[in-house]
């Protein structure tokens, strides 16, 4: 599945998508909006590179971050759930992780979490990969596109 095909499927189903992105730095949004007609389904993105943006703007519970860290499935879940409401979309996708090169929060480079929230609930996926920073970011975007596509197949 690629971004263009995903956008066509979302449009076909009359659904909207938005993103809350940390280590991807808006790459998911950029990947989708590189396609003609993206605005029919893609609503927008919030880039939450700094922790304070996750808490102060998106509304991620600071207790979740204190307990699990920003590099966690719990944080990814909160980001997707809160992003769905903030962006007023059918499906919100979130990214949080460590693209490297150094360990962060005692978690290795190449560890990330993708959250997805829609009317059926919120789920997360873990991604791992020992690769360059930008390859990891690109891999995360591809994983998210497939995550949304699978959700559409299973639930819609």
C-alpha positions in Angstrom: 0.0 0.0 0.0 1.2 3.5 -0.8 0.0 6.9 0.2 -1.8 7.5 -3.0 -3.8 4.3 -2.8 -4.6 5.0 0.9 -5.9 8.4 0.1 -8.1 7.0 -2.7 -9.5 4.4 -0.3 -10.2 7.0 2.4 -12.0 9.2 -0.1 -14.0 6.2 -1.4 -15.1 5.5 2.2 -15.7 9.2 3.0 -13.2 9.2 5.8 -10.7 11.7 7.1 -7.3 11.2 8.6 -4.9 13.4 10.6 -1.6 12.9 12.4 0.2 13.7 15.6 3.9 13.3 14.9 7.0 13.3 17.0 10.1 11.6 15.6 8.7 11.6 12.1 8.6 15.4 12.2 5.7 15.8 9.8 6.9 13.2 7.3 3.6 11.3 7.3 1.7 14.6 6.5 4.3 15.4 3.9 4.0 12.0 2.3 0.3 12.2 2.1 0.1 15.8 0.8 2.6 15.0 -1.9 -0.4 13.4 -3.7 -3.0 15.3 -5.8 -6.3 15.4 -4.0 -4.9 14.7 -0.6 -7.1 17.4 0.9 -10.2 15.3 0.3 -9.2 13.0 3.1 -6.1 14.5 4.9 -7.1 17.2 7.4 -3.8 18.1 9.0 -1.0 17.4 11.4 0.4 18.4 14.7 4.2 18.0 15.1 5.0 17.4 18.7 8.7 17.1 18.7 9.1 18.7 22.2 7.4 16.9 25.2 5.7 20.1 26.3 3.8 20.2 22.9 2.5 16.7 23.6 1.2 17.8 27.0 0.3 21.5 26.6 -1.1 21.4 23.0 -2.2 17.9 22.4 -3.2 17.1 26.0 -1.2 14.0 26.6 -1.5 13.2 30.3 1.7 14.2 32.0 1.3 11.2 34.4 1.5 8.9 31.4 4.8 10.5 30.3 6.1 10.4 33.9 5.3 6.7 34.3 6.1 5.4 30.8 8.1 8.1 29.0 7.4 9.7 25.7 8.8 6.7 23.9 6.0 4.3 24.8 2.9 2.7 23.5 1.0 4.5 26.2 2.1 7.9 24.9 1.4 6.9 21.3 -2.1 5.9 22.4 -2.8 9.2 24.1 -1.4 11.1 21.2 -3.7 9.3 18.7 -6.7 9.6 20.9 -6.3 13.3 21.7 -5.3 14.0 18.1 -8.5 12.5 16.8 -10.5 14.9 18.9 -8.3 18.0 18.3 -8.2 17.4 14.5 -11.8 16.2 14.4 -11.0 13.3 12.1 -12.3 9.8 11.6 -8.8 8.3 12.0 -5.8 9.7 13.8 -2.3 8.3 13.6 0.5 9.1 15.9 4.2 8.6 16.0 6.6 8.6 19.0 10.0 7.0 19.3 13.7 7.4 19.1 15.1 7.8 15.6 18.6 8.1 17.1 21.5 8.2 17.0 21.7 7.9 20.9 19.8 6.2 23.6 16.9 8.3 25.0 14.9 7.5 28.1 17.1 4.3 28.4 15.4 3.2 25.1 17.5 2.4 22.0 17.6 4.2 18.8 15.3 2.5 16.3 12.4 2.0 18.8 9.1 3.6 17.9 5.4 3.4 18.5 2.5 4.1 16.2 -0.9 4.8 17.6 -4.2 4.7 15.7 -7.5 6.0 17.0 -10.9 5.8 15.4 -14.5 5.1 16.4 -13.6 1.4 17.0 -10.9 2.3 19.6 -7.2 3.0 20.0 -4.4 0.5 19.1 -0.6 0.8 19.0 2.1 -1.0 17.1 5.7 -1.2 18.0 8.4 -0.7 15.4 12.0 -1.6 15.7 14.8 -1.1 13.3 18.5 -0.6 13.3 18.9 1.7 10.3 19.7 5.4 9.7 17.6 8.0 11.3 15.8 9.0 8.0 15.3 5.3 6.9 13.7 4.7 10.3 11.4 7.7 9.9 10.4 6.5 6.4 9.8 3.0 7.6 7.5 4.3 10.3 5.4 6.2 7.7 5.1 3.1 5.6 4.1 1.1 8.6 1.5 3.7 9.5 0.0 3.6 6.0 -0.3 -0.2 6.2 -1.7 0.1 9.7 -4.5 2.4 8.5 -5.1 0.3 5.4 -5.5 -2.9 7.5 -7.8 -1.1 9.8 -10.0 0.0 6.9 -10.1 -3.6 5.6 -10.9 -5.0 9.0 -13.5 -2.5 10.3 -14.9 -0.3 7.5 
